[in-house]
Amino acid sequence: MIPYGKQNITDEDILAVTKALKGDYLTQGPTILEFEEKFASYVEAKYAVAVSNGTAALHLCAMALGVNNSSKVITTPITFAASANCIKYCGGEVVFSDIDAETYLIAIEKVKQLIESNPKGTFSGIIPVDFAGRAVNLEELKKIADEHDLWIIEDACHAPGGFFIDSNNQKQLCGNGKFADLAIFSFHPVKHIATGEGGMITTNNKELYHKLLELRSHGITRNSEIFTNSLDFANGTTNHNGTYPGWYMEMQSLGYNYRFTDFQAALGISQLSRAEEGISKRRAIAERYTTAFKEQSFIKGFSNLIEGHAYHLYIIEVEDRLALYNFLREKNIYCQIHYIPCHLMPYYKEQGYKEGDFINAEAYYKKCISLPMFPTLTEDEQNFIIDSIFNFFNNK
Ligand SMILES: *Cc1c(COP(=O)(O)O)cnc(C)c1O
């Protein structure tokens, strides 16, 4: 069976986890901080906060930015539902905006029109998604966001190691925090770095960083500089030395238990050390697919070969997608569809969205299919996939 995506666990990974399990901590130990520092440096951000999964990362970001029942937040309909749901968790309203038919990313021009056609102050923020591994041009998006005082949460789950080239010809890595207030990643097994469950938030904003650390663990702080209760109360006596006692902590806001564990962090560190190797393997796979498909009239569109693409997914667009999907399954090739447009999920339809709202996203959904794409996919397996697709179209 060839799935569309798959983790790669090596002997070194297993050793790293075993070592962590034999250490003093199972959760909230020093390995988490080490993973956070290494991950931050990998994406060239100042701070990183590891959390229990990518969805928790999104939820904490929305909380840290103060999303509430008067917030309206813009995102793409072609994403995993969690990108939008985090706004609903905080009581806010999700406003979808259509994709670009060629890049499959949220169309920045349309976001601009949407913002400008509404009264000032209508929106609070934007959640762009580096869909399939292709980086959103956040420099362009940030210009619009800044003009209208909006924050940006970059959903970079598909794109650790991905980048775009800015107007000064500089590489801007996904999650580097230069153009987004916060960025999030997931370590689910199908993603580039796998830790079972897991997520990461990166930022260059120190205040948000501290807020996130607090929210990750019940809203509890141990930083005595910001304690608000009195020393007498904290010590339980007036007879104290003017410092807070060793046990003291304060719950200052309503947080969650979204903690990551030390042994997952050990796996994360080990996986991260192979991240670049993984991306170059993904690129080689993408090049082989593109070479095979680019002259074929049965291919209506495909993931472009562009610099900085992290190739979480390799997508082709075809007519007769359903039959192709079933044909490939018969051959034990398990493709996937990314994604059913989020605005047409029954939950979002209840909020007023309907078919016809976003023509590019809906047209894309009718044809898209994600082919197997993961670093350990062999050349033989890939040839088998390509041959099977040619067989399907040539014998119709
Ligand atoms: C995987 C994913 C998430 C959620 O991550 P989990 O770790 O599964 O909670 C969010 N957004 C996108 C785009 C994703 O691909």
The ligand as an SDF file (V2000), in Angstrom:
LIG
                    3D

 15 15  0  0  0  0  0  0  0  0999 V2000
   -2.3780   19.4250   10.1260 C   0  0  0  0  0  0  0  0  0  0  0  0
   -2.8900   20.7970   10.0010 C   0  0  0  0  0  0  0  0  0  0  0  0
   -3.4230   21.5020   11.0970 C   0  0  0  0  0  0  0  0  0  0  0  0
   -3.6910   20.8870   12.4270 C   0  0  0  0  0  0  0  0  0  0  0  0
   -2.6440   20.2240   13.0070 O   0  0  0  0  0  0  0  0  0  0  0  0
   -2.9000   19.0370   14.0590 P   0  0  0  0  0  0  0  0  0  0  0  0
   -1.5370   18.8310   14.6340 O   0  0  0  0  0  0  0  0  0  0  0  0
   -3.3950   17.8680   13.2930 O   0  0  0  0  0  0  0  0  0  0  0  0
   -3.8690   19.5310   15.0670 O   0  0  0  0  0  0  0  0  0  0  0  0
   -3.7880   22.8190   10.8980 C   0  0  0  0  0  0  0  0  0  0  0  0
   -3.6760   23.4140    9.6960 N   0  0  0  0  0  0  0  0  0  0  0  0
   -3.1880   22.7630    8.6350 C   0  0  0  0  0  0  0  0  0  0  0  0
   -3.0720   23.4810    7.3260 C   0  0  0  0  0  0  0  0  0  0  0  0
   -2.8010   21.4370    8.7380 C   0  0  0  0  0  0  0  0  0  0  0  0
   -2.3490   20.7730    7.6640 O   0  0  0  0  0  0  0  0  0  0  0  0
  1  2  1  0
  2  3  1  0
  2 14  2  0
  3  4  1  0
  3 10  2  0
  4  5  1  0
  5  6  1  0
  6  7  2  0
  6  8  1  0
  6  9  1  0
 10 11  1  0
 11 12  2  0
 12 13  1  0
 12 14  1  0
 14 15  1  0
M  END
$$$$
